[in-house]
Amino acid sequence: MKNNNQNTKGKKTRKWVFIGIGIAILLVVIGRLHGCMVSRLMAASGIKAEAEASPTLSPSPTPEPEPTPFTTDDNVMGNTSANLRAWGNAAVQGDWIYYSGNEDSLYRMSLDGTTVEKLTVNEANYINVMGEAVFFAGDVGRGVYRISAEGGNTDRLCANRVSMLAAAGAWLYFLDYEDDYIYRISQSGGDAEKIGSRAYESFFIHEANIYANYMDGNTPAVQRIALSDLSGTAFLRGDSVYCGDGGWLYGTDKDGDRFRVALDGSERENLGMTGYQDVPFEGRIYSHGGAARLNWSVDVGSIYVRKPEDKKGTLILSGNCYHLNLVPGWIFYLNYDEADEEIYAWRIPIRGGTPVKIP
């Protein structure tokens, strides 16, 4: 009887163990089903379950932008190289055009031409505008000067007689009229630093490089000088270049024909025999003085415009025009008045229109 009772008790114990395990499993299944239903209901309501939420990560700090010397509204070059080649009589920054007028004074004009202000009575050549300052060369290139972009007192930075002046970065670069060397001086003034080891015929700055023309014996050549470290390398031989625009440099070959070459020298296009002065601007070339060579007009001082791939240009203005300076919306130029035997400064809308004699 004892053994039978023990067997009976063992069977009952095992029975309750199995029942307990079954109940536990059932509770687990019910719990999971409940959790899933709750999660779905919370998601449908736009509520996120805390237990299932991804851990919150602190966003990476936004990197500080690289410092720049001027705001986005300020120039990084004082003027275009094409304008500076023609004495730099006009330059633009923001909503203002700075120009040299007929009274041998420096003016600024709003882009629409409605507001004109005189900044100084000093004669201004090679006008460069950067940030809050205007830089220019004095009468016949005597001295380099600085004035506030809104006018005021004029500071003389150096007494050198210059035949080119270009502002880039924190420096002013100029060609000294006496020894034909390129120098640079801080925009705040100081001693001038000689660049290179030879005399140059001319130079301009484009895309962080100086392009300097010189004569190698009887052969024209071009040296490229990096603004970053002032290191120089040979760039062209047998040609000269006079300005840059976008990805191109514009020059003249040994036969007098105009061409443009890519900045890396990989591509070259012949532009033919164009004007005495060619000014690339906004995808077009503005020319004067070569009309007779192209049979555009009997007036060799007329202003024409064409695309680089075109062989003929469209007449903008007839007259004895020269020293073209291009700014948004306008062409500034000089005109010889045969009746007065005087030279006057004018401007005309860039697509043509009525010329206006400027102050």
VENTA-V599798 format. One record per residue. N is the residue number from 1. SS is DSSP state (@ for helix, = for strand, . for the rest). Layout:
N/SS
N/SS
This chain:
1/.
2/@
3/@
4/@
5/@
6/@
7/@
8/@
9/@
10/@
11/@
12/@
13/@
14/@
15/@
16/@
17/@
18/@
19/@
20/@
21/@
22/@
23/@
24/@
25/@
26/@
27/@
28/@
29/@
30/@
31/@
32/@
33/@
34/@
35/@
36/@
37/@
38/@
39/@
40/@
41/@
42/@
43/@
44/@
45/.
46/.
47/.
48/.
49/.
50/.
51/.
52/.
53/.
54/.
55/.
56/.
57/.
58/.
59/.
60/.
61/.
62/.
63/.
64/.
65/.
66/.
67/.
68/.
69/.
70/.
71/.
72/.
73/.
74/.
75/.
76/.
77/=
78/.
79/.
80/.
81/@
82/@
83/@
84/@
85/@
86/.
87/.
88/.
89/.
90/=
91/=
92/=
93/=
94/.
95/.
96/=
97/=
98/=
99/=
100/=
101/.
102/.
103/.
104/.
105/.
106/=
107/=
108/=
109/=
110/=
111/.
112/.
113/.
114/.
115/.
116/=
117/=
118/=
119/=
120/=
121/.
122/.
123/.
124/.
125/=
126/=
127/=
128/=
129/=
130/=
131/.
132/.
133/=
134/=
135/=
136/=
137/=
138/.
139/@
140/@
141/@
142/=
143/=
144/=
145/=
146/=
147/=
148/=
149/.
150/.
151/.
152/.
153/.
154/=
155/=
156/=
157/=
158/=
159/=
160/=
161/=
162/=
163/=
164/=
165/=
166/=
167/=
168/=
169/.
170/.
171/=
172/=
173/=
174/=
175/=
176/=
177/.
178/.
179/.
180/.
181/.
182/=
183/=
184/=
185/=
186/=
187/.
188/.
189/.
190/.
191/.
192/.
193/=
194/=
195/=
196/.
197/.
198/.
199/.
200/.
201/.
202/=
203/=
204/=
205/=
206/=
207/.
208/.
209/=
210/=
211/=
212/=
213/=
214/=
215/=
216/=
217/.
218/.
219/=
220/=
221/=
222/=
223/=
224/=
225/=
226/=
227/.
228/.
229/.
230/.
231/.
232/=
233/=
234/=
235/=
236/=
237/=
238/.
239/.
240/=
241/=
242/=
243/=
244/=
245/=
246/.
247/.
248/=
249/=
250/=
251/=
252/=
253/.
254/.
255/.
256/.
257/.
258/=
259/=
260/=
261/=
262/=
263/.
264/.
265/.
266/.
267/.
268/=
269/=
270/=
271/=
272/=
273/.
274/.
275/.
276/.
277/=
278/=
279/=
280/=
281/=
282/.
283/.
284/=
285/=
286/=
287/=
288/=
289/.
290/.
291/@
292/@
293/@
294/@
295/.
296/.
297/.
298/.
299/.
300/.
301/.
302/.
303/=
304/=
305/=
306/=
307/=
308/.
309/.
310/.
311/.
312/.
313/.
314/=
315/=
316/=
317/=
318/.
319/.
320/.
321/=
322/=
323/=
324/=
325/=
326/=
327/=
328/.
329/.
330/=
331/=
332/=
333/=
334/=
335/=
336/=
337/=
338/.
339/.
340/.
341/.
342/=
343/=
344/=
345/=
346/=
347/=
348/=
349/=
350/.
351/.
352/.
353/.
354/.
355/.
356/=
357/=
358/.
359/.
